[in-house]
Amino acid sequence: MALADPDFELIVGDPDASFRWHRHDYPNALARWNYHPEYEIHLIAETAGKLFVGDHIGAFGPGNLVLVGPHLPHHWVSDLAPGQTIAGRDVVLQFSEAFVEDARRVFPEFGKLAPLLEDSRRGVEFFGDDARQCAEILMGMGECAGLSRVALFIRLIERMVASKQRRQLASETYSPDLIVGGDARIGAAIEYMFANVHDARMATAAAMVGMNESTFSRHFKRMTGVNFVDCVRRIRIAKACTLLETDGLGITEICFECGFQNISNFNRTFRREKQMTPREYRASVRMRAGRIEAGPRDPASGRRSPQSSSPRP
């Protein structure tokens, strides 16, 4: 099966989180032949099919776990009946090289990650007991947040570093010629957008990188796969999610804090991006926190620890 040129995926992470954890269905717009600058730990929870990583083509089944390095194209194609959808097929954790470098400066122990991350540039597949244990930890991260999630991340990468049940996927000679998304000027423009979420303007971003607006608009879309306005919207929603996970601000306050002009537009945009309203999102976070208080799931056994706390109302 020949694949077309991979799409560049623009990953808009939470500026207040060290890494991005999410789960999505299949088929899904995110599930495509793509690449990005971030490292990615990718678990297939259900189904079987064909796995594409660089120039590697192989079979996968439930529990397939792969660490994908920066700019390495990848895709999982499940064997489905027409019209079939698999809920929560993909469990994904993404983190940047900058995060690893910052962590290594503070915690020298992160230097032990270097050989594994170097191997990941060809893709690393885990199997056997190592894959099962790593998958349980990765799944458990979806039920916690904050420092609890960071602790599980460290446990996960520690298990991956120690694993002897792993193999590289793409060939030694594989070297993709990918320039889309790698333009430093676009990186500078995105940093400007994060820093100016209230009033990010394309004219200002274009001037920063020495382009006129028309040229910048075309270049930005070609580099990232989305237009400037859509990227600003995603950044605003990411910030809104962070604020909704605390009780510090009301929903109307969050609306204006994230650069939206009115609550109806905020609700409509949030629902389009997250398939739920801001109020529903906050409720889901509280329910998740309640489950954690009731006893965290032990990633090794899958069982919850008995505790006396009950879910928040």
C-alpha positions, 0 to 999 in steps of 0.5 A, spaced: 500 500 500 503 506 497 501 512 501 501 519 499 506 525 502 504 525 510 500 531 513 504 536 518 500 535 524 500 542 528 499 540 535 497 545 540 498 543 547 496 546 554 501 551 555 500 549 563 502 542 562 508 538 560 505 534 555 499 532 552 495 526 553 488 524 549 484 519 546 480 519 540 476 514 536 477 511 529 476 513 524 478 520 526 481 526 523 487 525 527 488 518 525 491 519 518 498 519 515 502 525 518 508 527 522 510 532 527 516 535 531 513 532 538 515 525 540 509 521 541 507 514 545 501 511 541 497 505 544 492 502 540 486 499 545 482 495 540 482 493 533 487 490 528 490 492 521 496 495 518 501 499 521 505 504 517 512 508 521 517 511 516 518 505 511 516 500 515 509 496 514 507 491 519 501 488 522 498 490 529 493 488 534 490 490 540 495 493 545 500 495 540 504 500 543 509 505 539 514 510 541 514 515 534 520 520 534 520 527 531 518 528 524 517 520 523 511 519 519 506 514 522 499 511 521 495 505 523 489 503 519 484 498 522 480 493 518 473 495 519 466 494 516 463 500 512 460 505 517 464 502 523 467 506 528 471 504 534 470 509 540 477 510 544 481 506 539 487 511 540 491 513 546 496 518 545 501 522 549 505 527 546 511 531 548 516 536 545 524 536 545 524 542 549 520 539 555 526 533 555 531 538 555 528 542 560 527 536 564 534 534 563 537 540 566 533 540 572 533 532 573 540 529 570 536 522 571 532 524 564 539 523 561 538 516 561 532 517 556 537 519 550 538 512 547 531 511 547 529 517 544 534 516 539 532 510 537 525 513 536 527 516 530 526 510 527 520 508 531 520 503 537 515 498 538 514 494 545 511 487 545 510 482 551 509 484 558 513 490 557 508 493 552 502 490 557 505 494 563 506 500 559 499 500 556 496 500 563 500 506 565 498 510 559 491 508 560 491 510 567 494 517 566 487 518 563 484 518 570 488 523 573 491 530 572 496 535 575 502 532 579 499 525 579 499 524 571 506 527 571 508 521 576 505 516 571 509 519 566 516 518 569 514 511 571 512 510 564 518 512 561 522 509 566 519 502 564 520 504 557 527 505 558 528 499 562 525 494 556 528 489 553 522 487 549 522 492 543 525 493 536 526 499 531 521 499 525 523 504 520 530 502 516 537 504 518 537 508 511 530 511 512 531 519 512 524 523 510 525 529 506 520 533 510 520 541 510 513 542 512 512 545 519 519 546 520 520 553 518 523 557 524 519 563 522 512 559 523 515 557 530 516 564 532 509 566 529 506 561 533 510 563 540 507 570 538 500 567 538 501 563 545 503 570 548 498 574 545 491 570 546 487 575 547 489 579 541 493 575 536 493 579 529 495 576 523 498 583 521 503 583 527 505 576 526 506 577 518 511 583 520 515 579 525 517 574 520 518 579 514 512 577 510 506 581 507 499 578 510 498 575 503 504 571 503 504 569 510 497 567 510 499 562 504 505 560 508 502 559 514 497 554 512 502 550 507 506 549 513 501 548 519 495 545 515 490 550 518 489 557 517 491 563 522 484 564 525 483 557 526 490 556 530 488 562 534 482 559 536 485 552 538 490 556 542 484 559 546 480 553 547 486 550 550 487 555 555 480 555 556 480 547 558 486 549 563 482 554 566 476 550 567 480 544 570 480 549 576 474 553 580 478 559 580 474 563 575 467 562 572 465 560 565 463 567 563 470 570 566 474 564 562 470 566 556 473 573 556 480 571 559 481 567 553 479 572 548 472 571 546 467 577 545 461 573 548 459 567 551 455 564 546 460 564 541 465 561 546 460 556 548 459 554 540 466 554 539 468 550 545 462 545 543 465 544 536 472 543 538 471 539 544 464 536 543 461 538 549 460 545 552 464 548 557 460 547 563 460 539 561 467 539 560 468 542 567 463 537 570 467 531 567 473 534 570 470 534 577 467 527 576 474 524 574 477 528 580 472 524 584 474 517 581 481 519 583 479 521 590 475 514 591 481 511 589 487 511 584 487 505 579 494 501 580 496 501 573 500 494 574 493 491 577 488 495 574 485 495 581 483 501 585 486 503 592 480 503 597 479 510 600 474 513 604 473 519 599 467 520 595 466 524 588 465 531 589 458 534 587 
